[in-house]
Amino acid sequence: MHKALYREYRPMVFDDVIGQDHIIKTLINQINTNNLSHAYLFCGTRGTGKTSTAKILARAVNCTHDGDKPCNVCVQLRRNRNRCCIQQ
């Protein structure tokens, strides 16, 4: 089955996102200081990493392990790995 490139090579952690260093630094600082907002608006042109960054942020917030990198082995993250969004 054919899989689109953006689905095949989507970044899984903040370190993999390229070209959005200022956004990634801000999000990592907010996660580390536990100063998260109730909503985030990602906007920009096509291909800038909005969806990838949002998915990484959602996994990092829902991860049960400490730190700003989602471990991708938590029960919560494994259950929702192939879904397009995380629902609780």
Backbone as JSON Lines, residues from 0, in Angstrom:
{"i":0,"aa":"M","n":[0.84,-1.18,0.0],"ca":[0.0,0.0,0.0],"c":[0.89,1.24,0.0]}
{"i":1,"aa":"H","n":[0.52,2.2,-0.77],"ca":[1.27,3.45,-0.88],"c":[1.05,4.3,0.36]}
{"i":2,"aa":"K","n":[2.12,4.88,0.85],"ca":[2.05,5.75,2.02],"c":[2.7,7.09,1.65]}
{"i":3,"aa":"A","n":[2.01,8.18,1.94],"ca":[2.53,9.51,1.61],"c":[3.82,9.77,2.37]}
{"i":4,"aa":"L","n":[4.71,10.51,1.74],"ca":[6.02,10.79,2.35],"c":[5.9,11.49,3.69]}
{"i":5,"aa":"Y","n":[4.94,12.42,3.81],"ca":[4.82,13.14,5.08],"c":[4.34,12.23,6.2]}
{"i":6,"aa":"R","n":[3.69,11.14,5.87],"ca":[3.3,10.17,6.9],"c":[4.44,9.2,7.2]}
{"i":7,"aa":"E","n":[5.2,8.87,6.2],"ca":[6.31,7.92,6.36],"c":[7.46,8.52,7.16]}
{"i":8,"aa":"Y","n":[7.78,9.77,6.91],"ca":[8.95,10.4,7.5],"c":[8.6,11.51,8.47]}
{"i":9,"aa":"R","n":[7.48,11.4,9.17],"ca":[7.07,12.42,10.14],"c":[7.99,12.37,11.35]}
{"i":10,"aa":"P","n":[8.47,13.53,11.84],"ca":[9.32,13.54,13.04],"c":[8.57,12.97,14.24]}
{"i":11,"aa":"M","n":[9.29,12.26,15.1],"ca":[8.69,11.64,16.28],"c":[9.03,12.35,17.57]}
{"i":12,"aa":"V","n":[10.11,13.15,17.58],"ca":[10.51,13.92,18.76],"c":[10.86,15.34,18.31]}
{"i":13,"aa":"F","n":[10.92,16.25,19.26],"ca":[11.2,17.65,18.94],"c":[12.55,17.82,18.23]}
{"i":14,"aa":"D","n":[13.53,17.0,18.57],"ca":[14.86,17.12,17.96],"c":[14.84,16.85,16.45]}
{"i":15,"aa":"D","n":[13.84,16.12,15.98],"ca":[13.76,15.79,14.56],"c":[13.15,16.9,13.71]}
{"i":16,"aa":"V","n":[12.48,17.87,14.34],"ca":[11.84,18.96,13.6],"c":[12.92,19.94,13.14]}
{"i":17,"aa":"I","n":[12.9,20.27,11.87],"ca":[13.93,21.14,11.29],"c":[13.31,22.48,10.91]}
{"i":18,"aa":"G","n":[14.01,23.55,11.2],"ca":[13.61,24.88,10.76],"c":[12.63,25.6,11.67]}
{"i":19,"aa":"Q","n":[12.27,25.04,12.79],"ca":[11.34,25.68,13.71],"c":[11.95,25.74,15.11]}
{"i":20,"aa":"D","n":[13.22,26.09,15.17],"ca":[13.95,26.06,16.43],"c":[13.33,26.96,17.5]}
{"i":21,"aa":"H","n":[12.86,28.15,17.11],"ca":[12.28,29.07,18.1],"c":[10.98,28.52,18.68]}
{"i":22,"aa":"I","n":[10.18,27.86,17.87],"ca":[8.93,27.27,18.35],"c":[9.22,26.07,19.25]}
{"i":23,"aa":"I","n":[10.13,25.21,18.81],"ca":[10.48,24.01,19.58],"c":[11.06,24.4,20.93]}
{"i":24,"aa":"K","n":[11.94,25.41,20.95],"ca":[12.55,25.86,22.21],"c":[11.47,26.37,23.17]}
{"i":25,"aa":"T","n":[10.52,27.12,22.66],"ca":[9.43,27.65,23.49],"c":[8.58,26.52,24.06]}
{"i":26,"aa":"L","n":[8.21,25.55,23.22],"ca":[7.38,24.44,23.68],"c":[8.11,23.57,24.71]}
{"i":27,"aa":"I","n":[9.39,23.31,24.47],"ca":[10.18,22.51,25.42],"c":[10.28,23.23,26.77]}
{"i":28,"aa":"N","n":[10.5,24.55,26.73],"ca":[10.57,25.31,27.99],"c":[9.25,25.27,28.74]}
{"i":29,"aa":"Q","n":[8.14,25.35,28.02],"ca":[6.84,25.29,28.68],"c":[6.57,23.92,29.28]}
{"i":30,"aa":"I","n":[6.99,22.87,28.6],"ca":[6.81,21.51,29.14],"c":[7.68,21.33,30.38]}
{"i":31,"aa":"N","n":[8.93,21.77,30.31],"ca":[9.86,21.58,31.43],"c":[9.45,22.38,32.67]}
{"i":32,"aa":"T","n":[8.86,23.54,32.49],"ca":[8.43,24.36,33.63],"c":[6.97,24.1,34.02]}
{"i":33,"aa":"N","n":[6.32,23.17,33.31],"ca":[4.92,22.83,33.56],"c":[4.04,24.07,33.45]}
{"i":34,"aa":"N","n":[4.29,24.88,32.45],"ca":[3.56,26.12,32.22],"c":[2.83,26.03,30.88]}
{"i":35,"aa":"L","n":[2.0,25.0,30.73],"ca":[1.3,24.77,29.47],"c":[0.02,25.59,29.41]}
{"i":36,"aa":"S","n":[-0.3,26.03,28.21],"ca":[-1.54,26.76,27.99],"c":[-2.68,25.78,27.72]}
{"i":37,"aa":"H","n":[-3.89,26.26,27.73],"ca":[-5.04,25.38,27.47],"c":[-5.26,25.16,25.99]}
{"i":38,"aa":"A","n":[-4.62,25.97,25.14],"ca":[-4.78,25.81,23.68],"c":[-3.56,26.38,22.97]}
{"i":39,"aa":"Y","n":[-3.25,25.79,21.84],"ca":[-2.15,26.27,20.99],"c":[-2.67,26.37,19.56]}
{"i":40,"aa":"L","n":[-2.29,27.44,18.88],"ca":[-2.69,27.64,17.5],"c":[-1.44,27.56,16.62]}
{"i":41,"aa":"F","n":[-1.38,26.56,15.79],"ca":[-0.26,26.39,14.86],"c":[-0.73,26.87,13.49]}
{"i":42,"aa":"C","n":[-0.07,27.9,12.98],"ca":[-0.47,28.41,11.67],"c":[0.77,28.66,10.82]}
{"i":43,"aa":"G","n":[0.58,28.64,9.53],"ca":[1.68,28.85,8.59],"c":[1.39,28.18,7.27]}
{"i":44,"aa":"T","n":[2.32,28.29,6.37],"ca":[2.14,27.71,5.04],"c":[2.32,26.2,5.07]}
{"i":45,"aa":"R","n":[1.97,25.57,3.98],"ca":[2.09,24.11,3.88],"c":[3.53,23.67,4.04]}
{"i":46,"aa":"G","n":[3.71,22.56,4.76],"ca":[5.03,21.96,4.87],"c":[5.95,22.56,5.9]}
{"i":47,"aa":"T","n":[5.42,23.34,6.82],"ca":[6.29,23.97,7.82],"c":[6.36,23.2,9.13]}
{"i":48,"aa":"G","n":[5.61,22.1,9.25],"ca":[5.7,21.27,10.44],"c":[4.64,21.52,11.48]}
{"i":49,"aa":"K","n":[3.53,22.12,11.1],"ca":[2.47,22.42,12.07],"c":[1.88,21.15,12.68]}
{"i":50,"aa":"T","n":[1.47,20.23,11.85],"ca":[0.85,19.0,12.33],"c":[1.86,18.14,13.08]}
{"i":51,"aa":"S","n":[3.06,18.03,12.56],"ca":[4.09,17.23,13.23],"c":[4.4,17.79,14.61]}
{"i":52,"aa":"T","n":[4.54,19.1,14.72],"ca":[4.83,19.73,16.0],"c":[3.67,19.54,16.97]}
{"i":53,"aa":"A","n":[2.45,19.66,16.47],"ca":[1.28,19.48,17.33],"c":[1.2,18.04,17.84]}
{"i":54,"aa":"K","n":[1.5,17.07,16.99],"ca":[1.45,15.67,17.41],"c":[2.54,15.36,18.43]}
{"i":55,"aa":"I","n":[3.72,15.91,18.24],"ca":[4.81,15.7,19.2],"c":[4.45,16.35,20.53]}
{"i":56,"aa":"L","n":[3.88,17.56,20.49],"ca":[3.46,18.24,21.72],"c":[2.4,17.41,22.45]}
{"i":57,"aa":"A","n":[1.44,16.89,21.73],"ca":[0.39,16.08,22.37],"c":[0.98,14.83,23.02]}
{"i":58,"aa":"R","n":[1.92,14.18,22.34],"ca":[2.54,12.99,22.92],"c":[3.39,13.36,24.13]}
{"i":59,"aa":"A","n":[4.11,14.48,24.07],"ca":[4.96,14.9,25.19],"c":[4.11,15.24,26.42]}
{"i":60,"aa":"V","n":[2.97,15.87,26.21],"ca":[2.1,16.24,27.32],"c":[1.45,15.0,27.93]}
{"i":61,"aa":"N","n":[1.07,14.03,27.1],"ca":[0.38,12.83,27.58],"c":[1.32,11.74,28.04]}
{"i":62,"aa":"C","n":[2.62,11.88,27.85],"ca":[3.59,10.87,28.26],"c":[3.67,10.84,29.78]}
{"i":63,"aa":"T","n":[3.71,9.63,30.34],"ca":[3.77,9.51,31.79],"c":[5.19,9.62,32.34]}
{"i":64,"aa":"H","n":[6.18,9.59,31.48],"ca":[7.57,9.74,31.91],"c":[7.94,11.21,31.97]}
{"i":65,"aa":"D","n":[8.89,11.56,32.81],"ca":[9.32,12.95,32.93],"c":[10.15,13.36,31.73]}
{"i":66,"aa":"G","n":[10.18,14.64,31.46],"ca":[11.0,15.18,30.39],"c":[10.16,15.69,29.24]}
{"i":67,"aa":"D","n":[10.84,16.35,28.3],"ca":[10.14,16.95,27.18],"c":[10.08,16.04,25.95]}
{"i":68,"aa":"K","n":[10.71,14.87,26.02],"ca":[10.69,13.95,24.88],"c":[9.69,12.83,25.16]}
{"i":69,"aa":"P","n":[8.72,12.64,24.26],"ca":[7.8,11.52,24.46],"c":[8.54,10.2,24.29]}
{"i":70,"aa":"C","n":[8.31,9.27,25.21],"ca":[9.04,8.0,25.21],"c":[8.5,7.04,24.16]}
{"i":71,"aa":"N","n":[7.25,7.22,23.74],"ca":[6.59,6.37,22.76],"c":[6.46,4.93,23.21]}
{"i":72,"aa":"V","n":[6.62,4.65,24.51],"ca":[6.4,3.3,25.03],"c":[5.35,3.29,26.15]}
{"i":73,"aa":"C","n":[4.88,4.44,26.58],"ca":[3.82,4.49,27.59],"c":[2.57,3.8,27.06]}
{"i":74,"aa":"V","n":[1.77,3.3,27.96],"ca":[0.52,2.65,27.55],"c":[-0.35,3.64,26.78]}
{"i":75,"aa":"Q","n":[-0.44,4.86,27.27],"ca":[-1.25,5.89,26.62],"c":[-0.75,6.18,25.21]}
{"i":76,"aa":"L","n":[0.55,6.27,25.03],"ca":[1.1,6.59,23.72],"c":[1.04,5.41,22.76]}
{"i":77,"aa":"R","n":[1.28,4.2,23.26],"ca":[1.21,3.02,22.39],"c":[-0.21,2.8,21.89]}
{"i":78,"aa":"R","n":[-1.19,3.05,22.74],"ca":[-2.58,2.84,22.36],"c":[-3.0,3.79,21.25]}
{"i":79,"aa":"N","n":[-2.45,5.0,21.24],"ca":[-2.86,6.02,20.29],"c":[-1.82,6.27,19.19]}
{"i":80,"aa":"R","n":[-0.86,5.4,19.02],"ca":[0.23,5.65,18.09],"c":[-0.25,5.81,16.64]}
{"i":81,"aa":"N","n":[-1.2,5.01,16.22],"ca":[-1.64,5.05,14.82],"c":[-2.87,5.9,14.58]}
{"i":82,"aa":"R","n":[-3.38,6.53,15.61],"ca":[-4.53,7.41,15.43],"c":[-4.07,8.79,14.99]}
{"i":83,"aa":"C","n":[-4.97,9.53,14.4],"ca":[-4.61,10.87,13.95],"c":[-4.64,11.88,15.07]}
{"i":84,"aa":"C","n":[-5.3,11.55,16.19],"ca":[-5.33,12.46,17.32],"c":[-5.43,11.64,18.6]}
{"i":85,"aa":"I","n":[-5.15,12.27,19.72],"ca":[-5.22,11.59,21.01],"c":[-6.48,12.03,21.71]}
{"i":86,"aa":"Q","n":[-7.34,11.08,22.05],"ca":[-8.59,11.4,22.72],"c":[-8.6,10.72,24.07]}
{"i":87,"aa":"Q","n":[-9.12,11.42,25.06],"ca":[-9.2,10.83,26.4],"c":[-10.63,10.72,26.83]}
